Amino acid sequence: MTARRDFVEVGADRIEIVRIGATDASRPTLVFVHEGLGCVAMWRDFPQQLCARTGCAGVVYSRAGYGRSSPARGVRGVDYLHLEALEALPALLDTLQLARPVLVGHSDGGSIALIHAAQAARAVAGLVVMAPHEFVEAVTLEGIRAARAAWAETDLQARLARYHDDPGWVFHSWNDTWLMPAFRSWNIEACLPAIDCPVLAIQGEDDEYATLRQIEVIAQTVPGATQLALAQCGHSPHRDQPEAVIGAIGRFIDTLE
């Protein structure tokens, strides 16, 4: 299994990607969709470990504005997750000529994956969503306010600068948007029944940004969806409980054949 960093031109954007080779060509490609402060590098070695377990090829990418991808264009609005799911992600998949991937999304990336599967009118082999959001909760806003305090009072900016060319944009485009009054009514529950692929929804019981209601809603409204709540686990299951997460996703991928 090999991993190779590259850049691809997607429309007007230069997108940072890492391609991970498959050990089983019969299996679908895993496409990793990062969180609101994430990028290629912040996944660490999780994609390589998961691809090794499943035999799948993998594509890890940084959205425009993140990591080493080209700067984002325009002002972010409350529809930014839909734009990523229905415009940016399809354009990337077309550029890479990827059909029927398994989307592996974390936090914002999980929401993007859900919207894409429900509304993009494109075949998806499966979804793995870790700590996804379908609606805004009070605990979500509390966590985002705490992150704003950390930005002002700690070395968070310096830590994000290790991974992003523009850490200030990355932080404020996420933090400011989620704290906008107009964003409090953001909700994608109505689109979930349209998802027609297998879904594994994973969340930590100690998630500092959401309650377990987020994955319960998926299990209740997406036909055949499976939920997994992990003890001693916060908002990043793949970092807090990597062995449990890789095992669960591996078993899920096995069922897709």
N, C-alpha and C positions, 0 to 999 in steps of 0.2 A: 504493500500500500504506500503510495507516494502522496505528498502534499506540495502544491506549487502555488505561490503567490503571483498574481497577475493583475492587470487592469483591462477593462473592456469599455468600449465606447457604447453608451446606451443613450440614443438621442443626443442631447447636448451635454450629457454628463459623462465623466470618466469615473467608473465605478471600480473600487478595490474589491478583488475577490481572491479566495483561496479555493483551488480545486483539489479534491482528495480522490485518489484513484480507487476503483472498485476491486474487490477480490471475488465478487460474484456478479457477473454481467447480467444475470437474469433479474436482479433486484432493482427497485426504483432508486432514483437519485434523491438524496436528502438535501433540501435547501434550507439553510439556517437563517432565520429572520430575527434580528437582534432587538433588544430592549430599547427603551427611550434614551438611555445614556450609553448604549453599546456600540460595538463595531466588530470587525473581524477579530482583532487581537484580544478583545475582552471575553471572547468565548474560551480563551486559553486552549487547552488540548482536548476539550470535550468533544468537538466534532470528529477529531481523529479517533478518539476512543470509541465513539458510537459507530463510526464507519467500520472500524476494525471488528466490533462485535457483530454487526449486521451483515457485513460484506458489501454494503452499499457504497456507491460513489457519493461524494458530497460536494456541495457548493456553499461556501460561506461568503457573505458579501456585506459591505458597509454601504448603507443608504447614502444618497447625496447629502453632503454636509457633515458626515460622520467619518471617523477614522482618517484614512488618506484619500478618500473619494473627493471629487471636486466639490467646491462650495455649493450650498443650497441656494436656490433662486426664489425670490419672492418672499412674502410675509406668510408665516404659517397661520392657518385658521383652524377652527374647530373640526374641519373636515379632513385634517391631514392624514389620519389613518385610512380613510377611504381612498384618498388620492394615492397613497402608497400601495394599497391593496388592488386597486382597479386600474391604475395607470403605470406606476413605476415598476411594480413587481411583474406584471405581464410583459412589459417592454424588456426587462432583464431576461425573463424566461425565453422570450422570442429570440433575443440576441444570442443566447447560449444554446438555442435549439433544444430546450428541455421540455418534454411532454410528460404529463402525469407524474409529477414529483410527489414526494412526501414533504410537506412543509413542517419544519420544526421551529416553532416560534416561542419566544420568551417575552412575557409582559406585553409591551406595545406590539412586539413581533407576533405574539399569540393572537392579539386582536386583529392584526393585519391578515394573518393566516385565515382566521375565521371569516372575515369579510370577503377575502379573495375566493374561498371555497364556496361561499353562499351566493356571490353576486357577479363574479368575473366571467361566468359562462365558459369555464375552461376545466378540463378534466384534471382532477387531483386524486392521486392514489390513496392518500391518507393525510391526516393532520395529527401532529403532536403539539399540544399547546401547554406551556408551563407558565403558571401564574398569569393567565390571560385576564383581560378586563372586558366585560360586556356592558357595564354601567358604572357610574361613579358612586362610591360609598364615602361616608364620613371618614372612615379610617384611611381611605385613599388620600383624601385631602390633608389629613393630619400628617401622613407620611411625607407628602410632597412639601408641606410647610416645614417639616423638620429638615428635609433636604435643603431647602432654601436657607435655613439657619446654618447648616453645615457649610454651605457654599460661602457664606459671609464670615464664618468664625473659625473654619478649619482649613486644612490644606487640600480640600476637595478639588479646587481648581487646578492645583499643581498635579494632582494625581490623574485627573482627566486629561491634562496636557500631554501625558505620556502616550496617550492613545489617539488623540484627535488633533488635527491641524487647527481647529477653531473650538476650543473647549467652552468658551463663553457662549457661542451660538448653540452648541449642543445642549448645554444646561438650560439656558433660558428658553429655547424653543420648546423644550419639554416642560419645564417647571412653570413658566408663565402661562403657557397654553392651558395646562390642566387646572390652573387656578383662576382662569377667566370665568366670570359668572355665567357666560353663555355655554361653557363646557359642562356645567353641572347637569344639564339635561341630556348629555350625550348618552346614547343607549343603542346597542345593536342586537338586543334580544329578539326583535321581530324577524331578523333575517336568518336566525339560526336554524329553523326547521327546513330551510332550503338546502342545507348541506347534505349531500348524498354520498359522502365517502366515510370510511371509518375514522373515528376520532378518539384519541387518548388525551384526556385533560388531567394535568398534574398540578397540585398546589401544596405548599407547605402549610401545616396547621398553625405555624407562627408567622405567617406572612404579614409583614408590617404595612402592606399597602392594600390589603383586601381581606374579606372574610371568605370562608369556604363556599359561600353562596354563589360565588363566581363559577366554580366548576360544577356545582349542583345544578345550576341553570342549564349548562351544556348537556349534562346527563339526562335532564328531564325533557329537553326540547329537540335535541339532535338524535334521530333514530339510530340506535345501536351504539351510541357513544359510551365510553368507559371513563370513570373518574377514579383518581388515585390521590388520596390525601396522605401526606407524609409527616410523621411526628418529628420533632426536633429539626424543623426545616422552615426557613424563612422564604423570602420572595424569590430566591434563586435556587430552585431545587437541584439543578445540575451542578451547582457548586457546593451546596450544603449536604446533599445526599447523592453523590455521583454514582455510586455502585447501584443503589436502588433504582435510580432513574434510568441508567443504561440498561439494567436488567429488564425493567418494565417496557422500555421502548423496544428492546431487542425482541421480547416476546410479542409485542404488538406488530412489529414488522414481519415476524414469522407468520402471523395470521393473514397477512395480505397476499400471500402466494396462493 
